[in-house]
């Protein structure tokens, strides 16, 4: 397990670049094809990535306060 963690730590930049390139390539291929099914799948993948991203420009992810719903 330590070897896996060390691998990710050592190659984090390359892994992020490869993942970004893969998503970009898939986006281009999906836009070139006439099918709507692959558009829907890519939209779901991008929606998940938007939710998991640290930088969320759309503001769709809101951190909720645990005490916000309680009445005093």
C-alpha positions as CSV (number, residue, x, y, z in Angstrom):
1,X,0.0,0.0,0.0
2,X,2.9,2.4,0.7
3,X,4.2,1.8,-2.7
4,X,1.0,2.9,-4.3
5,X,0.8,6.1,-2.1
6,X,4.5,6.8,-2.9
7,X,3.8,6.4,-6.7
8,X,0.9,8.8,-6.5
9,X,3.0,11.3,-4.6
10,X,5.9,11.0,-7.0
11,X,3.9,11.2,-10.2
12,X,0.9,13.4,-9.2
13,X,1.7,16.1,-11.8
14,X,1.9,13.6,-14.6
15,X,-1.3,11.8,-13.5
16,X,-3.3,15.0,-13.4
17,X,-2.0,16.1,-16.8
18,X,-2.8,12.7,-18.3
19,X,-6.3,12.7,-16.8
20,X,-7.0,16.2,-18.1
21,X,-5.8,15.2,-21.5
22,X,-8.0,12.2,-21.5
23,X,-11.1,14.2,-20.6
24,X,-10.2,16.8,-23.3
25,X,-9.8,14.1,-25.9
26,X,-13.1,12.5,-24.9
27,X,-14.8,15.8,-25.1
28,X,-13.5,16.4,-28.7
29,X,-14.5,12.9,-29.8
30,X,-18.0,13.2,-28.3
31,X,-18.6,16.6,-30.0
32,X,-17.6,15.1,-33.3
33,X,-20.0,12.2,-33.2
34,X,-23.7,12.6,-34.0
35,X,-24.9,10.3,-31.2
36,X,-26.6,11.9,-28.2
37,X,-25.9,8.9,-25.9
38,X,-22.2,9.7,-25.6
39,X,-23.1,13.4,-25.0
40,X,-25.2,12.3,-22.0
41,X,-22.5,10.1,-20.6
42,X,-19.8,12.8,-20.9
43,X,-22.2,15.3,-19.3
44,X,-22.6,13.0,-16.3
45,X,-18.8,12.5,-16.0
46,X,-18.2,16.2,-16.1
47,X,-21.0,16.8,-13.6
48,X,-19.3,14.5,-11.1
49,X,-15.9,16.1,-11.8
50,X,-17.4,19.6,-11.2
51,X,-18.8,18.4,-7.9
52,X,-15.5,16.9,-6.8
53,X,-13.4,19.8,-7.9
54,X,-11.8,22.2,-5.5
55,X,-12.4,25.2,-7.8
56,X,-16.1,25.3,-8.4
57,X,-16.9,28.4,-10.5
58,X,-20.6,27.6,-10.8
59,X,-21.1,27.6,-7.1
60,X,-23.2,24.4,-7.2
61,X,-21.6,22.9,-4.2
62,X,-22.4,24.5,-1.0
63,X,-20.9,23.6,2.4
64,X,-23.8,23.3,4.8
65,X,-23.5,24.3,8.4
66,X,-24.6,21.6,10.8
67,X,-26.3,24.1,13.1
68,X,-28.1,26.0,10.2
69,X,-31.2,23.7,10.3
70,X,-31.7,23.9,14.1
71,X,-34.1,26.3,15.7
72,X,-33.1,28.1,18.9
